[in-house]
Amino acid sequence: MKSTPSLAVSAGDLRPALTALGKVRKRGKAVPEELQHLQVETVGRSSLRLTATDGETFLSLTLPTISPEKREPFLVRFDRLQSSLRGARVDEAIALRPVKTPPASLYPQCPIVRSKPIELGPAAVEAFHHAFGSTSQDPSRYVLQGVHLDPKGKGGTRFIGTDGRHLFQSHLFPVKGLKESIILPAVAALASPALKKADTWKLRLSQGRKCASPIFQIQGANWCLTGKLIEGNYPTYQQVIPPDSGFKARVTIPVDLGNELIRVLPGLPGRKLSNHPVALRLAESSVSVLARPTDSAPCEELILSSAQKTGENHTVFVNRDYLSHALRCGMTKIEIIDENTPMKCTGDSGILIIMPVRSLGEVKVGHSRSFGPGRTEKISEIKRESLRSKLRPRREKLRAKPESPRFKKRTPTPILMKKPSPDQKTAENPDEKIAEIKSALKVAASGLAELTACLRASRQHQRQTEKEVRSVKKTLRSLRQVEL
């Protein structure tokens, strides 16, 4: 019987592609059978196209193929393809072959958008990703689940993203051809490494009276995303941006210090508290970050050695995730009005407005440590001495434990390794020692195998005995009913 020819893709190309495609498809038993598959199409002689959809959003990626062969479109089950990648090397070939799959004609067809493309340069794409990180994940706030593209005439276009508690507004970018504001849905696949690259996007829009629901299409270097635009009125975001004249304190955080803060912020105390709060403290001669496990506990203070501050002294509590997002966007300048007013972070791509969080209890510093790039995070002397006092009794107990007869009684004696005699010389070659250890391990393994066999035989004998006892009991019960 002639086997069905298959296409092959390297595991290094397929693995990131499946990560992105998996964020588009739906999961669950109620999902139709065809939507649990990927569509495979050959493109030219040396590449193929994989497509995933949830019925409304379509994502296609073009990958180079190892075995070029012209084939008709067919479906491949996503789970089966994902399992074939487990333990595969980067250069290993993964075969794509239809195995008991529905026909490709049942797969939904991606809509075609023929409008003139609107080019988004690498800087605009980066601003889109920054706004993408500020969008809402709340299903009840449908309009905020997308990035708002707001054209300002000849001045350019702004990229806006907000969840109601923090807001990103980009600078003006020249985007030719966009005349009306739109809301692009924040599809999770756009944040995957396979799509998140610094390349130029081509945006196509299908709007007008003839189109029942507006459709967008974003085309990258080797991928294409098609779906429906979010319809609705975006909130007036300009109202929450404070005027520049109202700020009373400013902080500048160097880029290298900001990168270190991104690494440290998730591990600071208070991660399990509501809103994950940390405080930015501006003192007379220092700038620091405060964190505490509870609202009544003393704070751990990180003194930002290379940060610069001007203006008044304030202590503002904010969500650490929003502060990390601002630092990832390269925003090194922070401006503060007071403890109850939104904080403004500024960078090369735009601004990020962060709402403060409420803090209960008095702010007390338990211990401080200096923090900065290239500097080890040293524990304060007070905390160091407290740790020493806690560990000292345990160390003394461990040192005294080997001398007690109880400890000597419980010390296991080596069984497998033979003790060398005084006259016997120690082998100088380590290979001989390794050979001795291997032989001892083989003896131990054979002993364990014999023990396992004995236990199995004993268990089988016990089951046979129990079976015989049950048979005797059954016979005795039947004899009781016999009348003499």
C-alpha positions, 0 to 999 in steps of 0.5 A: 500500500502506498503511503501518503507523502508528507511535508517536513518542518524543522522543530526549531521553526515549528515550536515558536510557530505553534506557541503563537498559533495556540493562542488563537484557537479555542479549547474545550469539548464544545469546540467543533472538530475542524477548529481543533486542527491546523490547515497546512498549505504549500506556498511555492516550492520551499515553504508552507503555511500553517493557519489557526482560527477560532472562527473569527480570528485567523492567524497564518505563519509561513515556514520553510519546509525541509522536504519541498513537495506540492500538496493540496491543503489538508488538516493536522491535529494541533495536539498531535503536532504539539506532542511530536515536538516533545524532546525534539532537537532544533534541527530535527524534521517534524512530519506533517501528514493528515491522519484521520482528519476532517477534509480541508473543505470544512475548515473556515475560510479567511476573509480577503481584505483588498484595501490599500495597505497602511504601513506601520514602521518599527517605531510605531510597531513598538508603540503598539506593543507598549499600548498592548501591555496596558490593555484590559483583560476584563471581558466586561470592558470590551472596548478596553480590550484593544489598542486605540489608534487615534489619528490627529490629522497631519500631526500623526497617530497616537497608540492608546492602551488602558485598563482603567488603572493605568494608561499608555499614550504614545507620541505622534507617529506618521501613519499615512492612510489612516483617516478615522480612529479604530480599535485593534483587538489585543490578540494574545498571539501578537505578544508571542516571540514569533510575531513580536519582531521589529519589522514593518507591518502592513495594515489593511481595513475593510470598512464602509457601508458594504461591510457589515462588520469592519475587518482588519488584517495585519501582515508581517514578514512571515505571518498574517493576522485577520479578524474583526475590529472592536466597535464602540466609543473609546473613552476620552483618555485625555482627561486623566492626563495631568497638566505638566504645570501641576507636577511638584516632584521629578525622578530620573532613573537610569536605564541600567538601574531600571533594568535591575528594578525590573528583575527585583520588583516581582520578588519584593515582599507584598506580592500576594497583597491586593494590587501588588503595592510598592512605594516610591519614596522621595526623601531629602537626599535619596530615592527609594522603593518600599515594600512590605508583606502586610499593611501593618508590617515594617517596610523593606527599603531599596535605596536607588543609589544612582536615581536623581530627584528634584522637588518635594518629598512624597511617598506614593504607593503604586502597583509594581506590575505597572511600574515594571511595565513603565520601565520595560517601555524605557520610561526613565522620568517619573513625575509626581503631584501628590500621594492621591494623584496619578503618576506620570512616566515619560520615555522615548515612546510616550507616557504612562499614567499610573493610578496610585493604590491605597495604603493602610497603616503607618509607613515604617522602615524596618531595614534598608539596603543600597541598590544599584547596577553592579552592586551586590544587595547587602543585608543591613547589619541589624538584619544580619545580626538577627539572622545570626542569633537565630541560626547560632543555636541550631549550629551549636545543636548540630555540632553537638549531635554527632557526639551523642550516643543516640546519633552514633546508634542511628548512623548507618553502616556501609553494607555494599562497600568493603572497608579496606584493610590497613595493609591494603593500599588505596587506589591512586587511579580514580577510574578504579574507584569508579569501577568499584562503585559501579560494581557495588551499584550493580550488586545493589540493583540485583538485590533490589530486583530479587527483593521485588520478585520475592515481594511479588511472589509473597503477595501472589501467595497471600492472594491465593490463600485469601481466595481459598479462605473465601471458598471455604467460608462459602462452603461452610455457609452452604452446609449450614442450610442443610437440614439433617 
